[in-house]
Amino acid sequence: MSSSNVVGPGGPQKAPPTPGAAGGAFVCLRCGECCLGRGGVWLRAGETGPLAEFLGLEPGRLEEDYLAWKNGVWEVKTGPDNVCLFREPSGDCRVHSLKPAACRAWPFYRGPLQDEGAFLEAREVCPGLRPLDHDAFRRACAAGGGDACRGLPPRDWR
């Protein structure tokens, strides 16, 4: 797996490859499929400041240009094409090395963990999921533990 460029203060930088999560059940191939679609990428408390700093923006400018306040949380905006505003035309994530917790948690969201149909849909669009069955996916997540196996908003999936 190769590194991709990200843009931070001082210009392009190399982002490290994304390691496997939950015992290797998922390896991000950086295809960008999870960057498509409106909604679902919420920022946790404390994520806006580091993102603004990484992008060389004042927090208010980050909020104005990239975020929308919805239901009491900051949500990352999408463009008219429903693609995340942090996704570059090349397909790389502009903030990959500091991506929001919601992005780091993919595909270990409540839906795919609790519902086999949602898991099968996620596996269909995400080439990084190994061809596990639903029970093996849940076991791998439980073995991996930590934030990767908690859906957002932050309620424990178990």
N, C-alpha and C positions, 0 to 999 in steps of 0.2 A: 504494500500500500504506500503510495507516495504522499508527500506533504503538499499542501496547497497554499497559495498566497492569501494573506489576509491584510487588510489595510488598517494601520493604527497610526498613532502619532509618529511622524518621521517617515511615513510611506509604507510600501509593501513589506511584509514580514512573512516568514515561513511558519505555518501552523503545524504542530506535530500530528501524526496520524492518530485517529481516534481508536483507542484500544477496545477490545471486546468487553462486553458487560455481562453480568450475571452468568459467570462460568462459561463464557464464549457462546451463549445462545444467540447473541447479537453482536455483529461487527459492523460498524458504520462504514459503508462503501462510498459515502459522500456523493450519492446520486442526486440529492436535492428533492426527491419525491416528498419528503416530509415538510418541505418549505412551501408547498402548494396548498392553497385553500385559506379561506378567511377564518380568523378566530382561533382560539386554542393555545396561543403562545402568550401566557401571562407572565409577568415579571414578579418575582418574590420581593419582599421588603429587602432593601439593601442592594438590589441588582442595578438600579438606574445609575447610581453614582459611578461605579466602576465602568459601566458601559459608556457613559458620557466621557469619562476620562480617557478610556481606550480610543474612542473616536475623535478625541480632541475637541469635544463640544461642551458647552455649559449645560447643566442638567435641564434647564428650561428649553434649550434648543433641541436636545434629544427628545424631550416630550413632545414638542411641537412638530418636529419633522418625522419621528419614527413611531410614536406611541399614541394610543387613544385611551382615555380613562373610561372604563366600562365596568359596571357592577362593583365598584370599589377597588378595582385593580388596574394596573397598567397593562394594556394588551399591545403587542407589536402589530403595527399597521401592515396591510398588504397594498400593493398597487392595483391599478385597474384590471390587471391580468390575474388578480388573486394570488400573487407570489409575494412572499415575505420581503419587506423592504431591505433587509440585511443581505438578501441573496444578490450576488453580482451577476451581470450578464454572462460571465463565464461559467456560472453555476456554483462557484465557490461562495461560502458564507463569509461575509465581511467581518463577522465577529466570532468566527469558529472557535478560536482559542479561549474565548470568554463568553460562549453562547449561554443563553438563559437556561435555568434549571429545567424548564418545560421541554426544551430541545434536548438537553442531556438525558432526560428521562425516557425519551422515545426509544423503543415502542412499548415500554413498560408502564402503560397507562391503565387506569381502572378497567376500561372497556375490554381491551384484549386479554387482561388478566382474568376477568370475571366471566366473560362471554366467549364461548368458542367461535361463534360466528364473527364477532369483532376481531378475534385473533386471526382467523382465516383471511378476512379482508385486509388486515395489516400485513400479513405474510405475502399476500398477492401483490401489493404495491411496493413493498420494501424488500429489495434484493439482499439486504444485510441480515435478514432473519434466516437462520438455518432451517431446513425443512423438518422442524420438530412438530410433534402433535401438541395439542393444547395442554395436556397434563404435563408433558416434559417441559414446555415453556414455563408453566407455573412453578415447577420444581426448580428449574434453573434460576428463575428470578428469586425464589425463596433462598436458594443457596448463595446467590450473589448478595442479597440483602441491601441495605442502605437506600439512599434516595432513588436509585435507579428503579426500584420496585414500588414506588409510591406515585399515584396519579396526582394530577393537579386539577383543581385546587387541592391544597395539601391535606387530604384525608387519607389515612392509611388504607390501602386496598384490601388488606387481609380481613 
